[in-house]
C-alpha cells in the first residue's frame, strides 16, 4: 500500500475513535451507524486499491531497465495491499461489532411483511427472522425533517428504554423479545411486487408473533355472548402472573390495558408493548406525569401525583372488570369527565350483580383510591387461584333471561 493510503487509513481510524467515544470516555453505541462506517471504510480501501493499480499501470509503461527496477516493488505492493487492506477492514469491523448492544439483531436476516397494526409513531408487521415467525414493530423517527431534533431525541430515548427493559425479561406471560435495531439501511418490506427499501433511520423491535391478536379484540368478539367464568379467571390469572413477574423485576408497565395483552394459539395471555415501561424509582416522587390510557389510569396518575407499581394494580382491576363484562369502561364519558369523576367522585365501573363475590372483591381492592390499600400483584395471583370456577359465575348476556345488570343473583356458565 502506498504511503498516502496508509496515512488516509490512519486518519480514518482516528475518526472512528472520535465517533465512538463520548466526553466521558465511554462508547456511545447509539451514535454509531455501523453500516455507514463500514461503507466508508470499504470506499476508502477501494480508492487505495485503485491507486496501487494505477501505479502498476504507470510502471508498466516505463523503459525496460526502469520497469525492471520498479516491478519487484510494485508486485510486492500489489500482492500485499489487498490482504493488508482486508485485514484492516476486518479489524475495524470487529472493533465496531464489539460496540453493538447485546439486543441488536442482524437486519439482513429479517424479512418484513404486511401490516397487522398501526400506531401513532409506527406500524406492526408480520415478519420472519432466522426462520422464526415474528412481529416487527417499526418506529419512524422522522429524521427527514418531519420532526424537531428534540422530538427525535425523545423518540430515540423512548425506543432505547423500551428494548432495554424488554430484552432482559423471560416469563411465559410476557411476550418474548427477540431483538431490535436502531437506524439500519438493511431493512425492507416484502410485497407482492417485490421489496420496498425502508428509510435509513427506521428502527424496529422484533418479538414473537402471537396469532391470537389483542385481548381487547377477543373481548369485543364476545361482547354479546360473554365468556364462561372459567375462561374469565384463566385470562385474568395469566395477566396477573405476568404483572407480578414484572413487579418482581422492579418494572412498572404504566400502560396496562387489554389492548396491550396478546393471545397465543392456546389463548394464553402475554403482556406486550413496553413503550412507556420503566424501572421503578426508589423514590415515588421521581415517578410523575400522566402516563397510560384513559379509563385505565389510576387517580394518582390522573392527578399528576407521584406513583409506583400500584398504578398497574389499579389498571389490572379495570381490566378484570372488562374481561368479566366483555365491555368498555366509561364508554360515554369524555377525557375531562372521566378524570374529574375518577379523582373527585371515586367513579368506577359498575360491577354486575351476577358477578361472584370473590371476583368482585378483587376488582374493588385493586381499584381502591388509596394505592397503599391495593394488594400486590402476587397477592392478586393467590386470590384468583383460590376462586372456585366449578359452579359457574360468568356474566349472563343482558338480552337473556336472568341476564346481568338486572339485579338478579342468577349465575352464568
MITI-476581 format. One record per residue (C-alpha): x, y, z; residue in three letters. Coordinates in Angstrom, 3 decimals, always signed. Example, Ala and Ser with C-alpha at 12.3 -4.5 7.8 and 13.67 -1.06 7.14 Angstrom:
# residues 2
px / py / pz / code
+12.300 / -4.500 / +7.800 / ALA
+13.670 / -1.060 / +7.140 / SER
This chain:
# residues 413
px / py / pz / code
+0.000 / +0.000 / +0.000 / UNK
+1.299 / +3.443 / -0.847 / UNK
+2.274 / +5.855 / +1.974 / UNK
-0.667 / +8.062 / +1.065 / UNK
-3.028 / +5.100 / +1.551 / UNK
-1.630 / +4.311 / +4.987 / UNK
-1.928 / +7.966 / +6.006 / UNK
-5.558 / +8.122 / +4.937 / UNK
-6.381 / +4.831 / +6.689 / UNK
-4.815 / +6.140 / +9.894 / UNK
-6.871 / +9.330 / +9.673 / UNK
-9.975 / +7.221 / +9.164 / UNK
-9.113 / +5.117 / +12.188 / UNK
-8.748 / +8.276 / +14.279 / UNK
-12.148 / +9.411 / +13.007 / UNK
-13.724 / +6.135 / +14.212 / UNK
-12.123 / +6.574 / +17.627 / UNK
-13.603 / +10.064 / +17.984 / UNK
-17.008 / +8.854 / +16.848 / UNK
-17.018 / +6.002 / +19.340 / UNK
-16.038 / +7.845 / +22.491 / UNK
-18.033 / +10.423 / +24.379 / UNK
-16.625 / +13.090 / +26.601 / UNK
-16.585 / +10.632 / +29.497 / UNK
-14.595 / +8.044 / +27.551 / UNK
-17.473 / +5.561 / +27.304 / UNK
-18.558 / +4.162 / +23.962 / UNK
-21.838 / +5.658 / +22.719 / UNK
-23.209 / +2.861 / +20.570 / UNK
-26.365 / +4.817 / +19.818 / UNK
-24.256 / +7.421 / +17.990 / UNK
-22.576 / +4.920 / +15.690 / UNK
-24.051 / +3.969 / +12.336 / UNK
-22.098 / +0.729 / +11.854 / UNK
-23.304 / +0.209 / +8.319 / UNK
-22.293 / +3.713 / +7.271 / UNK
-18.843 / +3.427 / +8.814 / UNK
-18.228 / +0.073 / +7.146 / UNK
-19.289 / +1.528 / +3.812 / UNK
-16.937 / +4.492 / +4.275 / UNK
-14.073 / +2.153 / +5.053 / UNK
-14.810 / -0.029 / +2.030 / UNK
-14.869 / +3.054 / -0.237 / UNK
-11.563 / +4.222 / +1.194 / UNK
-9.905 / +0.818 / +0.755 / UNK
-11.234 / +0.666 / -2.785 / UNK
-9.577 / +4.018 / -3.542 / UNK
-6.281 / +2.749 / -2.126 / UNK
-6.536 / -0.400 / -4.250 / UNK
-7.255 / +1.674 / -7.369 / UNK
-4.260 / +3.940 / -6.687 / UNK
-1.982 / +0.896 / -6.464 / UNK
-3.374 / -0.494 / -9.707 / UNK
-2.778 / +2.831 / -11.438 / UNK
+0.776 / +2.911 / -10.109 / UNK
+1.362 / -0.552 / -11.525 / UNK
-0.024 / +0.556 / -14.881 / UNK
+2.323 / +3.569 / -14.936 / UNK
+5.292 / +1.359 / -14.085 / UNK
+4.464 / -0.991 / -16.962 / UNK
+4.922 / +1.938 / -19.373 / UNK
+8.497 / +2.687 / -18.163 / UNK
+11.642 / +1.672 / -20.171 / UNK
+12.697 / -1.981 / -19.565 / UNK
+15.561 / -1.045 / -17.196 / UNK
+13.390 / +1.270 / -15.133 / UNK
+10.490 / -1.141 / -15.239 / UNK
+12.752 / -3.986 / -14.115 / UNK
+13.732 / -1.957 / -11.077 / UNK
+10.138 / -0.973 / -10.398 / UNK
+8.367 / -4.324 / -10.880 / UNK
+9.561 / -6.050 / -7.683 / UNK
+8.407 / -3.092 / -5.577 / UNK
+5.085 / -2.776 / -7.391 / UNK
+4.461 / -6.510 / -7.323 / UNK
+5.101 / -6.665 / -3.612 / UNK
+2.797 / -3.718 / -3.036 / UNK
+0.104 / -5.206 / -5.286 / UNK
+0.035 / -8.580 / -3.559 / UNK
+0.390 / -7.183 / -0.068 / UNK
-2.032 / -4.274 / -0.292 / UNK
-5.289 / -6.222 / -0.633 / UNK
-4.624 / -8.645 / +2.247 / UNK
-3.425 / -5.722 / +4.357 / UNK
-6.495 / -3.703 / +3.411 / UNK
-8.790 / -6.616 / +4.114 / UNK
-7.106 / -7.246 / +7.441 / UNK
-7.544 / -3.590 / +8.358 / UNK
-11.201 / -3.712 / +7.337 / UNK
-11.748 / -6.864 / +9.381 / UNK
-10.020 / -5.351 / +12.401 / UNK
-12.084 / -2.163 / +12.287 / UNK
-15.326 / -4.090 / +11.712 / UNK
-14.512 / -6.399 / +14.625 / UNK
-13.825 / -3.417 / +16.854 / UNK
-17.107 / -1.789 / +15.873 / UNK
-19.038 / -5.041 / +16.361 / UNK
-17.921 / -5.078 / +19.986 / UNK
-19.838 / -1.836 / +20.406 / UNK
-23.128 / -3.366 / +19.252 / UNK
-25.670 / -3.568 / +22.013 / UNK
-26.479 / -7.061 / +23.219 / UNK
-30.051 / -6.788 / +21.965 / UNK
-29.175 / -5.775 / +18.391 / UNK
-30.182 / -8.102 / +15.567 / UNK
-28.718 / -8.561 / +12.094 / UNK
-31.150 / -6.646 / +9.839 / UNK
-30.094 / -8.669 / +6.790 / UNK
-31.722 / -11.757 / +8.364 / UNK
-35.078 / -10.008 / +8.805 / UNK
-37.869 / -10.109 / +6.234 / UNK
-40.728 / -7.693 / +6.947 / UNK
-44.171 / -8.470 / +5.510 / UNK
-47.657 / -6.966 / +5.711 / UNK
-49.032 / -4.558 / +8.328 / UNK
-51.057 / -6.087 / +11.182 / UNK
-51.465 / -2.955 / +13.346 / UNK
-50.885 / +0.784 / +13.228 / UNK
-49.972 / +3.253 / +15.973 / UNK
-49.104 / +6.919 / +16.470 / UNK
-45.416 / +6.640 / +15.589 / UNK
-45.236 / +3.468 / +13.544 / UNK
-46.640 / +0.154 / +12.398 / UNK
-46.531 / -3.512 / +13.406 / UNK
-45.823 / -6.048 / +10.665 / UNK
-45.661 / -9.798 / +10.274 / UNK
-42.137 / -10.962 / +9.557 / UNK
-39.575 / -13.742 / +9.542 / UNK
-36.260 / -13.628 / +11.393 / UNK
-33.833 / -16.528 / +11.084 / UNK
-36.742 / -18.771 / +10.126 / UNK
-38.930 / -17.685 / +13.068 / UNK
-42.413 / -16.214 / +12.668 / UNK
-42.173 / -12.764 / +14.281 / UNK
-43.943 / -9.467 / +14.774 / UNK
-41.938 / -6.384 / +13.807 / UNK
-42.679 / -3.010 / +15.383 / UNK
-41.344 / -0.254 / +13.109 / UNK
-40.788 / +3.192 / +14.597 / UNK
-40.264 / +6.116 / +12.240 / UNK
-38.080 / +8.731 / +13.898 / UNK
-38.977 / +11.174 / +11.145 / UNK
-35.412 / +12.318 / +10.589 / UNK
-36.217 / +13.592 / +7.128 / UNK
-37.348 / +16.927 / +8.555 / UNK
-40.823 / +15.969 / +9.782 / UNK
-39.963 / +16.335 / +13.489 / UNK
-37.767 / +18.593 / +15.571 / UNK
-34.442 / +17.422 / +16.941 / UNK
-35.908 / +17.433 / +20.451 / UNK
-38.786 / +15.180 / +19.357 / UNK
-36.396 / +12.822 / +17.591 / UNK
-34.142 / +12.677 / +20.632 / UNK
-37.157 / +11.866 / +22.804 / UNK
-38.273 / +9.075 / +20.451 / UNK
-34.752 / +7.625 / +20.397 / UNK
-34.682 / +7.650 / +24.192 / UNK
-38.118 / +6.003 / +24.386 / UNK
-37.052 / +3.302 / +21.937 / UNK
-33.814 / +2.566 / +23.787 / UNK
-35.706 / +2.472 / +27.080 / UNK
-38.291 / +0.036 / +25.715 / UNK
-35.787 / -2.504 / +24.434 / UNK
-33.527 / -2.080 / +27.465 / UNK
-36.479 / -3.104 / +29.646 / UNK
-37.867 / -5.810 / +27.394 / UNK
-34.786 / -7.780 / +26.331 / UNK
-33.990 / -8.961 / +29.873 / UNK
-37.444 / -10.387 / +30.570 / UNK
-38.236 / -14.101 / +30.463 / UNK
-41.693 / -15.278 / +31.542 / UNK
-44.482 / -17.327 / +29.897 / UNK
-46.919 / -14.406 / +30.317 / UNK
-44.615 / -11.785 / +28.812 / UNK
-44.197 / -11.535 / +25.032 / UNK
-40.781 / -12.931 / +24.087 / UNK
-38.335 / -10.270 / +22.911 / UNK
-36.056 / -11.378 / +20.060 / UNK
-34.061 / -8.264 / +19.230 / UNK
-34.034 / -4.753 / +17.836 / UNK
-32.057 / -2.438 / +15.601 / UNK
-31.594 / +1.319 / +15.571 / UNK
-31.286 / +3.051 / +12.213 / UNK
-30.290 / +0.494 / +9.583 / UNK
-30.206 / +0.702 / +5.794 / UNK
-30.783 / -3.074 / +5.510 / UNK
-34.498 / -3.051 / +6.386 / UNK
-37.004 / -3.749 / +3.620 / UNK
-40.653 / -4.780 / +3.303 / UNK
-41.576 / -7.754 / +1.163 / UNK
-44.630 / -7.162 / -1.050 / UNK
-46.342 / -8.998 / -3.899 / UNK
-44.468 / -6.748 / -6.326 / UNK
-41.029 / -7.182 / -4.749 / UNK
-39.252 / -5.416 / -1.927 / UNK
-39.570 / -1.836 / -0.694 / UNK
-36.497 / -0.383 / +0.958 / UNK
-37.129 / +1.381 / +4.259 / UNK
-35.813 / +4.853 / +5.159 / UNK
-32.348 / +4.593 / +6.675 / UNK
-33.339 / +5.840 / +10.107 / UNK
-36.247 / +3.491 / +10.736 / UNK
-35.746 / +1.356 / +13.839 / UNK
-37.544 / -1.801 / +14.813 / UNK
-38.335 / -4.187 / +17.654 / UNK
-38.681 / -7.888 / +16.812 / UNK
-40.804 / -10.093 / +19.107 / UNK
-42.541 / -13.455 / +18.897 / UNK
-45.657 / -13.445 / +16.737 / UNK
-48.845 / -14.209 / +18.671 / UNK
-51.640 / -15.336 / +16.307 / UNK
-54.480 / -14.746 / +18.788 / UNK
-54.228 / -10.969 / +18.490 / UNK
-55.069 / -8.466 / +21.222 / UNK
-57.136 / -9.489 / +24.246 / UNK
-59.327 / -6.437 / +23.639 / UNK
-60.291 / -7.746 / +20.194 / UNK
-61.144 / -11.127 / +21.695 / UNK
-63.400 / -9.462 / +24.298 / UNK
-65.130 / -7.377 / +21.634 / UNK
-65.880 / -10.548 / +19.646 / UNK
-67.532 / -11.995 / +22.764 / UNK
-69.358 / -8.814 / +23.744 / UNK
-72.814 / -10.308 / +23.193 / UNK
-72.414 / -13.884 / +24.388 / UNK
-69.834 / -13.148 / +27.166 / UNK
-67.206 / -15.581 / +28.485 / UNK
-67.515 / -18.644 / +30.677 / UNK
-66.378 / -17.905 / +34.232 / UNK
-63.531 / -20.406 / +33.984 / UNK
-62.189 / -18.573 / +30.930 / UNK
-62.504 / -15.204 / +32.709 / UNK
-60.417 / -16.385 / +35.647 / UNK
-57.801 / -18.044 / +33.426 / UNK
-57.295 / -14.904 / +31.328 / UNK
-57.075 / -12.793 / +34.492 / UNK
-54.578 / -15.206 / +36.053 / UNK
-52.294 / -15.081 / +33.019 / UNK
-52.310 / -11.308 / +33.130 / UNK
-51.800 / -11.167 / +36.901 / UNK
-48.859 / -13.593 / +36.768 / UNK
-47.197 / -11.525 / +34.051 / UNK
-47.590 / -8.308 / +36.038 / UNK
-46.411 / -9.993 / +39.231 / UNK
-43.255 / -11.040 / +37.382 / UNK
-42.659 / -7.521 / +36.063 / UNK
-43.016 / -6.040 / +39.528 / UNK
-40.601 / -8.649 / +40.910 / UNK
-38.111 / -7.273 / +38.370 / UNK
-38.774 / -3.734 / +39.621 / UNK
-40.533 / -2.827 / +36.370 / UNK
-43.704 / -0.731 / +36.225 / UNK
-45.556 / -1.199 / +32.935 / UNK
-47.555 / +2.052 / +33.246 / UNK
-49.924 / +1.274 / +30.352 / UNK
-51.761 / -1.857 / +31.458 / UNK
-54.849 / -2.364 / +29.278 / UNK
-56.447 / -5.208 / +27.342 / UNK
-55.150 / -3.742 / +24.085 / UNK
-51.586 / -4.371 / +25.299 / UNK
-52.294 / -8.002 / +26.182 / UNK
-51.814 / -10.522 / +23.369 / UNK
-53.054 / -14.100 / +22.952 / UNK
-51.102 / -17.060 / +21.612 / UNK
-52.680 / -20.025 / +19.797 / UNK
-53.669 / -21.656 / +23.114 / UNK
-55.325 / -18.434 / +24.357 / UNK
-52.547 / -17.723 / +26.860 / UNK
-52.280 / -14.014 / +27.689 / UNK
-48.904 / -12.350 / +27.238 / UNK
-48.062 / -8.777 / +28.201 / UNK
-46.751 / -6.627 / +25.360 / UNK
-45.798 / -3.054 / +24.467 / UNK
-43.221 / -1.745 / +26.900 / UNK
-43.089 / +1.658 / +25.228 / UNK
-43.689 / +3.576 / +28.475 / UNK
-42.485 / +0.940 / +30.941 / UNK
-39.625 / +1.858 / +33.254 / UNK
-37.658 / +0.607 / +36.202 / UNK
-39.477 / +1.616 / +39.378 / UNK
-37.885 / +4.568 / +41.139 / UNK
-36.871 / +4.033 / +44.764 / UNK
-38.374 / +7.449 / +45.478 / UNK
-42.045 / +7.671 / +44.325 / UNK
-41.586 / +11.428 / +43.804 / UNK
-39.332 / +10.567 / +40.850 / UNK
-42.299 / +8.998 / +39.003 / UNK
-44.926 / +11.540 / +37.990 / UNK
-46.846 / +12.585 / +34.888 / UNK
-49.952 / +11.327 / +33.105 / UNK
-48.705 / +8.102 / +31.539 / UNK
-51.179 / +5.466 / +30.375 / UNK
-54.564 / +5.237 / +28.682 / UNK
-57.796 / +6.950 / +29.700 / UNK
-60.144 / +4.629 / +31.576 / UNK
-57.280 / +2.540 / +32.975 / UNK
-55.269 / +5.291 / +34.666 / UNK
-55.137 / +5.385 / +38.459 / UNK
-56.389 / +8.521 / +40.273 / UNK
-52.881 / +9.464 / +41.415 / UNK
-51.655 / +9.304 / +37.816 / UNK
-54.606 / +11.327 / +36.503 / UNK
-53.987 / +13.877 / +39.238 / UNK
-50.296 / +14.215 / +38.411 / UNK
-49.219 / +12.897 / +41.823 / UNK
-46.231 / +10.598 / +42.477 / UNK
-46.998 / +6.917 / +41.886 / UNK
-45.414 / +3.468 / +41.938 / UNK
-46.195 / -0.092 / +40.767 / UNK
-49.643 / +0.158 / +42.402 / UNK
-50.801 / +2.152 / +39.365 / UNK
-50.516 / -1.134 / +37.427 / UNK
-52.645 / -2.858 / +40.087 / UNK
-55.381 / -0.244 / +39.599 / UNK
-55.270 / -0.755 / +35.823 / UNK
-55.470 / -4.522 / +36.320 / UNK
-58.681 / -4.061 / +38.340 / UNK
-60.249 / -2.209 / +35.406 / UNK
-59.053 / -4.941 / +33.020 / UNK
-60.528 / -7.634 / +35.274 / UNK
-63.913 / -5.894 / +35.087 / UNK
-63.536 / -5.619 / +31.299 / UNK
-62.679 / -9.324 / +30.945 / UNK
-65.701 / -10.329 / +33.009 / UNK
-68.153 / -7.961 / +31.296 / UNK
-66.639 / -8.011 / +27.776 / UNK
-67.372 / -4.309 / +27.708 / UNK
-65.591 / -0.963 / +27.840 / UNK
-65.331 / +1.197 / +30.967 / UNK
-66.915 / +4.671 / +30.747 / UNK
-67.771 / +4.480 / +27.007 / UNK
-69.900 / +7.638 / +27.069 / UNK
-67.635 / +9.961 / +29.066 / UNK
-65.081 / +12.427 / +27.728 / UNK
-61.496 / +12.664 / +28.982 / UNK
-62.256 / +15.585 / +31.275 / UNK
-65.390 / +13.904 / +32.633 / UNK
-63.554 / +10.661 / +33.413 / UNK
-60.623 / +12.481 / +35.012 / UNK
-62.879 / +14.555 / +37.231 / UNK
-65.202 / +11.694 / +38.195 / UNK
-62.454 / +9.153 / +38.943 / UNK
-60.382 / +11.550 / +41.025 / UNK
-63.081 / +13.611 / +42.774 / UNK
-66.158 / +11.353 / +42.814 / UNK
-64.445 / +7.958 / +43.071 / UNK
-66.089 / +6.780 / +39.847 / UNK
-65.525 / +3.099 / +38.966 / UNK
-67.189 / +0.712 / +36.510 / UNK
-70.446 / -0.815 / +37.739 / UNK
-69.966 / -4.417 / +38.863 / UNK
-72.844 / -6.667 / +37.680 / UNK
-74.859 / -8.255 / +40.487 / UNK
-74.283 / -11.699 / +38.993 / UNK
-70.516 / -11.350 / +39.453 / UNK
-69.275 / -13.791 / +42.135 / UNK
-68.285 / -12.031 / +45.332 / UNK
-64.697 / -13.337 / +45.267 / UNK
-64.052 / -11.735 / +41.868 / UNK
-65.912 / -8.524 / +42.705 / UNK
-63.815 / -8.187 / +45.858 / UNK
-60.575 / -8.413 / +43.828 / UNK
-61.795 / -5.677 / +41.487 / UNK
-62.683 / -3.364 / +44.373 / UNK
-59.392 / -3.913 / +46.198 / UNK
-57.344 / -3.332 / +43.039 / UNK
-59.035 / -0.065 / +42.122 / UNK
-59.076 / +1.394 / +45.630 / UNK
-58.418 / +5.140 / +45.572 / UNK
-55.609 / +4.707 / +48.105 / UNK
-52.600 / +2.997 / +46.437 / UNK
-51.412 / +1.670 / +49.801 / UNK
-54.641 / -0.304 / +50.215 / UNK
-54.304 / -2.041 / +46.857 / UNK
-52.847 / -5.559 / +47.002 / UNK
-49.518 / -6.526 / +45.459 / UNK
-49.855 / -8.474 / +42.233 / UNK
-48.519 / -11.668 / +43.772 / UNK
-51.403 / -11.499 / +46.269 / UNK
-53.826 / -10.955 / +43.388 / UNK
-52.472 / -14.145 / +41.799 / UNK
-53.173 / -16.058 / +45.027 / UNK
-56.692 / -14.613 / +45.290 / UNK
-57.510 / -15.589 / +41.705 / UNK
-56.094 / -19.079 / +42.165 / UNK
-58.478 / -19.506 / +45.116 / UNK
-61.584 / -18.568 / +43.101 / UNK
-63.957 / -21.523 / +42.633 / UNK
-64.930 / -21.847 / +38.972 / UNK
-66.736 / -25.187 / +39.232 / UNK
-70.134 / -23.590 / +39.925 / UNK
-70.154 / -21.139 / +37.062 / UNK
-70.491 / -17.449 / +37.708 / UNK
-69.874 / -15.953 / +34.285 / UNK
-71.790 / -12.901 / +33.174 / UNK
-75.147 / -13.637 / +31.550 / UNK
-75.856 / -11.558 / +28.428 / UNK
-78.399 / -8.790 / +29.196 / UNK
-80.727 / -9.983 / +26.420 / UNK
-81.090 / -13.424 / +28.025 / UNK
-83.461 / -14.331 / +30.829 / UNK
-81.760 / -13.660 / +34.139 / UNK
-79.179 / -11.500 / +32.404 / UNK
-76.710 / -9.498 / +34.472 / UNK
-77.333 / -5.848 / +35.284 / UNK
-80.958 / -6.855 / +36.038 / UNK
-80.066 / -7.119 / +39.740 / UNK
-80.734 / -10.839 / +39.967 / UNK
-78.295 / -13.252 / +41.517 / UNK
-78.645 / -15.938 / +38.858 / UNK
-75.202 / -17.109 / +37.778 / UNK
-73.996 / -17.715 / +34.242 / UNK
-71.950 / -20.565 / +32.712 / UNK
